[in-house]
Amino acid sequence: MSAWNTKTELKRLFWLLPGPVFYALFRLAFLVPEFVESVYSRGFFPFINSGISSLTGLLPFSLGELLVYAFVLFTAAFLIFMIVRAVLAKHAWWQVAFRRSTALLCILSMIYALFTLLWGFNYARLPLADTLSLDASPAAVSELYATSDALISRANALRTTVPEDKNGIFSPAFSRNDIMRGAAQYYDTAERQTGLSVIGGRYGRVKPVLYSKGLSWAHISGVYFPFTGEANVNAKAPMLLFPATCLHELAHQRGFAREDEADFLAYFISTFADDVSVQYSGAMLALIRAMNALYSADSDLYFELRDKYSAGLERDLKDNRLFWARYESTVSETATQVNDAFLKANQQRDGVKSYGRMVDLLISLWRDGGILPAGEDL
């Protein structure tokens, strides 16, 4: 081991700076959302991410998933090596521990800086309601009730047109691979019909996570890898929300970082699909979110509307619940807590509850006449 040199060791600390610097810039970004929207979210980000995503999209597997596994193995090997070196160093063990710990922290600092540069600033962009020119003012319970009622009508109507398996459970005519390959085209369709260039662009296709069973144990339906620009989904999850999950992750890929907004876009984009299965999946995602919010606001009104669910909806929801119930464990609880902490760290102060804020956008769309019976155009 080389001799201890205080000046040299202090120089090593320089590589710790990227993380704190980018965290400060990230916090400042929330003060200038218009600047973030125009310069970063509509300028730098799509230019860089489109290139990265298109390149990694050539691979048939998720590069991001493999990088996660590689980083976990690297970190474990690094810590073991550090402990061994510290033990062998005997009296100078603390020097080895300091150097190795500093090196690991420097790596983490640079990873965080890269995360913020490649995607994180999108958390500070303008609200989606502003982009879509929707009225997102506070809503009365009566508006939430009306929105939920409209979604039930849409979901019930769509349910009569979608395929089902021998057990009467929703089963799209297309395979999961077909859905993942074709999901992006609905963003293109929506862009052409609405003129919203912000939802367009050329990116890589949705990819399945190889170890999807692990995501199931963590109760995760999909995950976006910002370092590789890949939208990934749990290939084991029930079909009910699978198409909607694909659209959700594609929203992240296009720079919509907030979970509530990605959920809303999954529904909104599904209405432009020519596949009724995709429309139904999006409608069910929206219905679940809206009805959960209604239950919290007024449980009596919730049960009043709950009686309007068709038998097909009931079967599909039961099948979805039974799947996730099989994976209830401390792993899923821990994963939820980690996700909650991640959202709050990125200024989504409601944490996991921010998923419910999608309902504000749904009500805004209802006010604008955008939640219509199946078969009608927006």
C-alpha positions as CSV (number, residue, x, y, z in Angstrom):
1,M,0.0,0.0,0.0
2,S,1.3,3.5,-0.9
3,A,2.2,5.9,1.9
4,W,-0.4,8.2,3.3
5,N,-0.4,11.6,1.8
6,T,-3.0,14.0,3.1
7,K,-2.8,16.4,0.1
8,T,-3.4,13.5,-2.3
9,E,-6.3,12.1,-0.3
10,L,-8.0,15.5,-0.3
11,K,-7.6,15.6,-4.1
12,R,-9.5,12.4,-4.3
13,L,-12.4,14.1,-2.6
14,F,-12.8,16.3,-5.7
15,W,-14.7,13.4,-7.4
16,L,-17.3,13.6,-4.7
17,L,-18.4,17.0,-6.0
18,P,-20.6,16.0,-9.0
19,G,-23.4,14.6,-6.9
20,P,-23.8,17.6,-4.5
21,V,-23.4,20.1,-7.4
22,F,-26.1,18.4,-9.5
23,Y,-28.4,18.0,-6.5
24,A,-28.1,21.8,-5.9
25,L,-28.9,22.4,-9.6
26,F,-31.8,19.9,-9.3
27,R,-33.3,21.9,-6.4
28,L,-32.8,25.2,-8.2
29,A,-34.5,23.8,-11.3
30,F,-37.9,23.8,-9.5
31,L,-37.7,27.6,-9.3
32,V,-37.6,27.9,-13.1
33,P,-40.0,25.2,-14.5
34,E,-40.5,27.2,-17.8
35,F,-36.8,27.2,-18.4
36,V,-36.5,23.5,-17.7
37,E,-39.4,22.8,-20.0
38,S,-38.1,24.7,-22.9
39,V,-34.4,24.2,-22.6
40,Y,-34.0,20.7,-21.0
41,S,-37.3,18.7,-21.4
42,R,-37.9,19.9,-25.0
43,G,-34.4,20.5,-26.0
44,F,-31.5,18.7,-24.5
45,F,-33.3,15.7,-23.2
46,P,-35.1,14.4,-26.3
47,F,-32.0,15.0,-28.4
48,I,-29.8,12.9,-26.1
49,N,-32.4,10.3,-25.0
50,S,-33.7,9.6,-28.5
51,G,-30.2,8.8,-29.6
52,I,-29.4,6.6,-26.5
53,S,-32.7,4.9,-26.6
54,S,-32.6,4.2,-30.3
55,L,-29.1,2.7,-29.9
56,T,-30.0,0.4,-27.0
57,G,-33.3,-0.4,-28.7
58,L,-31.3,-2.4,-31.2
59,L,-30.6,-5.0,-28.5
60,P,-33.2,-7.7,-27.9
61,F,-32.7,-7.6,-24.2
62,S,-32.6,-4.9,-21.5
63,L,-29.1,-3.5,-21.3
64,G,-30.1,-1.5,-18.2
65,E,-31.2,-4.6,-16.3
66,L,-27.8,-6.3,-17.0
67,L,-26.0,-3.1,-15.9
68,V,-27.9,-3.2,-12.6
69,Y,-26.8,-6.8,-12.0
70,A,-23.3,-5.9,-12.9
71,F,-23.2,-2.9,-10.5
72,V,-24.6,-5.0,-7.6
73,L,-21.9,-7.6,-8.2
74,F,-19.2,-4.9,-8.6
75,T,-20.3,-3.3,-5.3
76,A,-20.2,-6.6,-3.4
77,A,-16.8,-7.5,-4.8
78,F,-15.5,-4.0,-4.0
79,L,-16.6,-4.2,-0.4
80,I,-15.2,-7.7,0.0
81,F,-11.9,-6.6,-1.5
82,M,-11.8,-3.6,0.8
83,I,-12.4,-5.7,3.9
84,V,-9.6,-8.1,2.9
85,R,-7.1,-5.3,2.2
86,A,-8.0,-3.6,5.5
87,V,-7.4,-6.9,7.4
88,L,-4.1,-7.5,5.7
89,A,-3.0,-3.9,6.2
90,K,-3.3,-4.4,10.0
91,H,-2.3,-1.1,11.6
92,A,-3.1,0.9,8.5
93,W,-6.6,-0.6,8.0
94,W,-8.3,2.7,8.4
95,Q,-6.4,4.2,5.5
96,V,-7.5,1.4,3.2
97,A,-11.1,1.7,4.5
98,F,-11.0,5.5,3.9
99,R,-9.6,5.2,0.4
100,R,-12.0,2.4,-0.7
101,S,-15.0,4.1,0.9
102,T,-14.2,7.4,-0.7
103,A,-13.8,5.7,-4.1
104,L,-17.2,4.1,-3.8
105,L,-18.8,7.3,-2.7
106,C,-17.2,9.1,-5.7
107,I,-18.7,6.5,-8.1
108,L,-22.1,6.9,-6.5
109,S,-21.8,10.7,-6.7
110,M,-21.0,10.5,-10.4
111,I,-23.9,8.1,-11.0
112,Y,-26.3,10.5,-9.4
113,A,-25.0,13.4,-11.4
114,L,-25.4,11.3,-14.6
115,F,-29.0,10.3,-13.6
116,T,-29.9,14.0,-13.0
117,L,-28.3,15.1,-16.3
118,L,-29.9,12.3,-18.4
119,W,-33.4,12.3,-16.9
120,G,-33.8,13.7,-13.4
121,F,-34.4,17.4,-14.4
122,N,-37.7,16.3,-15.9
123,Y,-39.2,16.2,-12.4
124,A,-38.9,20.0,-12.5
125,R,-40.6,20.6,-15.8
126,L,-44.0,22.4,-16.2
127,P,-47.1,20.4,-15.1
128,L,-48.6,18.3,-17.8
129,A,-51.9,20.1,-17.3
130,D,-50.2,23.2,-18.6
131,T,-48.8,21.4,-21.6
132,L,-52.2,19.9,-22.5
133,S,-54.1,23.2,-21.6
134,L,-56.3,21.4,-19.1
135,D,-58.1,23.1,-16.2
136,A,-56.5,21.4,-13.2
137,S,-58.2,23.6,-10.5
138,P,-59.4,21.9,-7.4
139,A,-62.4,19.6,-8.0
140,A,-65.5,18.9,-6.0
141,V,-66.5,15.3,-5.0
142,S,-69.3,15.6,-7.5
143,E,-66.8,16.0,-10.3
144,L,-64.8,13.1,-9.1
145,Y,-68.1,11.1,-9.0
146,A,-69.0,12.1,-12.6
147,T,-65.5,11.3,-13.9
148,S,-65.6,7.9,-12.3
149,D,-69.1,7.2,-13.7
150,A,-67.9,8.2,-17.2
151,L,-64.9,5.8,-16.9
152,I,-67.1,3.0,-15.7
153,S,-69.3,3.5,-18.8
154,R,-66.3,3.5,-21.0
155,A,-64.7,0.4,-19.4
156,N,-68.0,-1.6,-19.4
157,A,-68.5,-0.8,-23.1
158,L,-65.0,-1.8,-24.0
159,R,-65.2,-5.0,-22.0
160,T,-67.9,-6.3,-24.3
161,T,-65.5,-6.0,-27.3
162,V,-62.3,-7.5,-26.0
163,P,-61.2,-11.1,-26.2
164,E,-61.2,-13.3,-23.1
165,D,-59.9,-16.8,-22.3
166,K,-61.7,-20.0,-21.4
167,N,-62.1,-18.7,-17.8
168,G,-63.7,-15.5,-18.9
169,I,-60.7,-13.3,-18.1
170,F,-59.5,-10.5,-20.4
171,S,-56.9,-12.0,-22.9
172,P,-55.7,-9.7,-25.7
173,A,-55.5,-11.3,-29.2
174,F,-52.0,-10.1,-29.5
175,S,-49.0,-11.5,-27.6
176,R,-47.0,-9.5,-25.0
177,N,-44.2,-9.1,-27.5
178,D,-46.6,-7.7,-30.1
179,I,-48.0,-5.2,-27.5
180,M,-44.5,-4.1,-26.4
181,R,-43.4,-3.7,-30.1
182,G,-46.5,-1.7,-31.1
183,A,-47.1,0.5,-28.0
184,A,-45.0,3.4,-29.3
185,Q,-47.1,3.8,-32.4
186,Y,-50.0,5.0,-30.3
187,Y,-47.8,8.0,-29.2
188,D,-47.2,8.7,-32.9
189,T,-50.9,8.5,-33.6
190,A,-51.7,10.9,-30.7
191,E,-49.0,13.3,-31.9
192,R,-50.5,13.4,-35.4
193,Q,-54.1,13.9,-34.2
194,T,-53.4,16.4,-31.4
195,G,-50.4,18.2,-32.8
196,L,-48.6,17.7,-29.5
197,S,-45.0,17.3,-30.6
198,V,-43.9,16.9,-27.0
199,I,-45.3,13.4,-26.9
200,G,-43.7,12.3,-30.1
201,G,-40.2,11.3,-31.1
202,R,-38.2,8.2,-32.1
203,Y,-37.2,5.9,-29.2
204,G,-36.5,2.3,-28.6
205,R,-39.3,-0.3,-28.0
206,V,-40.6,-1.5,-24.7
207,K,-38.6,-4.5,-23.3
208,P,-39.4,-7.3,-20.9
209,V,-37.3,-7.6,-17.7
210,L,-35.6,-11.0,-17.8
211,Y,-36.1,-11.6,-14.1
212,S,-39.7,-10.4,-14.1
213,K,-40.5,-12.7,-11.1
214,G,-38.3,-10.5,-9.0
215,L,-40.3,-7.4,-10.0
216,S,-43.5,-9.4,-9.1
217,W,-42.1,-10.0,-5.6
218,A,-41.4,-6.2,-5.4
219,H,-44.9,-5.4,-6.7
220,I,-43.4,-3.5,-9.6
221,S,-45.1,-3.6,-13.0
222,G,-42.5,-1.6,-14.9
223,V,-39.3,0.3,-14.6
224,Y,-37.5,2.9,-16.6
225,F,-33.7,2.9,-16.9
226,P,-32.6,6.5,-17.5
227,F,-29.0,5.6,-18.2
228,T,-29.9,3.5,-21.2
229,G,-33.2,5.1,-22.2
230,E,-35.0,1.8,-21.9
231,A,-38.7,1.4,-21.0
232,N,-39.0,-2.0,-19.3
233,V,-42.0,-4.0,-18.0
234,N,-42.8,-6.9,-15.8
235,A,-43.5,-9.7,-18.4
236,K,-45.2,-11.8,-15.7
237,A,-47.8,-9.2,-14.6
238,P,-51.5,-9.8,-15.4
239,M,-52.7,-8.7,-18.9
240,L,-55.3,-6.4,-17.4
241,L,-52.9,-3.5,-17.0
242,F,-50.0,-4.8,-19.1
243,P,-50.7,-2.6,-22.2
244,A,-51.2,0.5,-19.9
245,T,-47.9,-0.2,-18.2
246,C,-46.1,-0.2,-21.5
247,L,-47.6,3.2,-22.3
248,H,-46.7,4.4,-18.8
249,E,-43.0,3.5,-19.2
250,L,-43.0,5.0,-22.7
251,A,-44.2,8.3,-21.1
252,H,-41.1,8.2,-18.8
253,Q,-39.0,7.5,-21.9
254,R,-40.3,10.7,-23.4
255,G,-39.4,12.8,-20.4
256,F,-42.5,12.7,-18.2
257,A,-40.9,11.8,-14.9
258,R,-43.8,12.3,-12.5
259,E,-45.7,9.0,-11.8
260,D,-49.1,10.6,-11.8
261,E,-48.5,12.2,-15.2
262,A,-47.1,9.0,-16.7
263,D,-50.3,7.2,-15.5
264,F,-52.5,9.8,-17.1
265,L,-50.6,9.7,-20.4
266,A,-51.0,5.9,-20.3
267,Y,-54.8,6.4,-20.3
268,F,-54.8,9.4,-22.7
269,I,-52.6,7.7,-25.3
270,S,-54.6,4.5,-25.0
271,T,-57.7,6.3,-26.3
272,F,-55.9,6.8,-29.7
273,A,-55.1,3.1,-30.1
274,D,-56.8,1.1,-32.8
275,D,-56.6,-2.0,-30.6
276,V,-59.6,-2.2,-28.2
277,S,-57.5,-4.3,-25.8
278,V,-55.1,-1.3,-25.3
279,Q,-58.1,1.0,-24.9
280,Y,-59.6,-1.2,-22.3
281,S,-56.3,-1.6,-20.3
282,G,-55.9,2.2,-20.2
283,A,-59.5,2.7,-19.2
284,M,-59.1,0.2,-16.4
285,L,-56.0,1.9,-15.1
286,A,-57.8,5.2,-15.0
287,L,-60.9,3.7,-13.4
288,I,-58.9,2.0,-10.6
289,R,-57.2,5.3,-9.8
290,A,-60.4,7.4,-9.9
291,M,-62.4,4.9,-7.8
292,N,-59.6,4.7,-5.2
293,A,-59.8,8.4,-4.9
294,L,-63.6,8.4,-4.7
295,Y,-63.4,5.8,-1.9
296,S,-61.2,8.0,0.1
297,A,-63.4,11.0,-0.5
298,D,-66.8,9.4,0.0
299,S,-67.1,5.6,0.5
300,D,-70.9,5.7,0.1
301,L,-70.6,7.2,-3.4
302,Y,-67.9,4.7,-4.2
303,F,-70.1,1.7,-3.4
304,E,-72.9,3.3,-5.3
305,L,-70.8,3.3,-8.5
306,R,-69.1,0.0,-7.7
307,D,-72.4,-1.8,-8.4
308,K,-72.2,-0.6,-12.0
309,Y,-69.2,-2.8,-12.8
310,S,-70.0,-5.5,-15.3
311,A,-69.4,-9.2,-14.6
312,G,-66.4,-9.0,-17.0
313,L,-64.8,-6.2,-15.1
314,E,-65.3,-8.0,-11.8
315,R,-63.6,-11.2,-13.2
316,D,-60.6,-9.2,-14.5
317,L,-60.1,-7.2,-11.3
318,K,-60.3,-10.4,-9.2
319,D,-57.7,-12.1,-11.4
320,N,-55.4,-9.1,-11.1
321,R,-55.8,-9.0,-7.3
322,L,-55.2,-12.8,-6.9
323,F,-51.9,-12.5,-8.9
324,W,-50.4,-9.8,-6.7
325,A,-51.7,-11.4,-3.5
326,R,-49.4,-14.4,-4.4
327,Y,-46.4,-12.1,-4.1
328,E,-47.3,-10.3,-0.8
329,S,-44.2,-10.4,1.4
330,T,-41.8,-8.1,3.3
331,V,-40.0,-7.7,0.0
332,S,-43.0,-6.0,-1.6
333,E,-43.4,-3.8,1.5
334,T,-39.8,-2.8,1.5
335,A,-39.9,-2.1,-2.3
336,T,-42.9,0.2,-1.7
337,Q,-41.0,2.1,1.0
338,V,-38.0,2.4,-1.2
339,N,-40.1,3.7,-4.1
340,D,-41.8,6.1,-1.7
341,A,-38.5,7.5,-0.6
342,F,-37.3,7.8,-4.2
343,L,-40.4,9.8,-5.2
344,K,-40.1,12.1,-2.2
345,A,-36.4,12.6,-2.9
346,N,-37.3,13.8,-6.4
347,Q,-39.8,16.4,-4.9
348,Q,-42.9,14.3,-5.4
349,R,-43.8,15.1,-1.8
350,D,-46.9,12.9,-1.6
351,G,-44.6,9.9,-2.2
352,V,-46.5,6.9,-3.4
353,K,-49.8,8.8,-2.9
354,S,-48.8,10.9,-5.9
355,Y,-50.1,8.1,-8.1
356,G,-53.6,9.3,-7.0
357,R,-52.9,12.7,-8.3
358,M,-53.5,11.3,-11.8
359,V,-57.2,11.8,-10.9
360,D,-56.8,15.6,-11.0
361,L,-55.8,15.2,-14.7
362,L,-58.7,12.8,-15.4
363,I,-61.2,15.3,-13.9
364,S,-59.6,18.0,-16.0
365,L,-60.0,15.8,-19.1
366,W,-63.6,15.1,-18.2
367,R,-64.3,18.8,-17.8
368,D,-62.9,19.2,-21.3
369,G,-65.2,16.5,-22.7
370,G,-62.4,14.1,-23.2
371,I,-63.8,11.0,-21.4
372,L,-66.3,9.6,-23.8
373,P,-68.0,6.3,-24.3
374,A,-66.0,3.7,-26.2
375,G,-66.0,4.2,-30.0
376,E,-66.3,8.0,-29.9
377,D,-63.3,10.2,-30.8
378,L,-61.7,12.6,-28.4
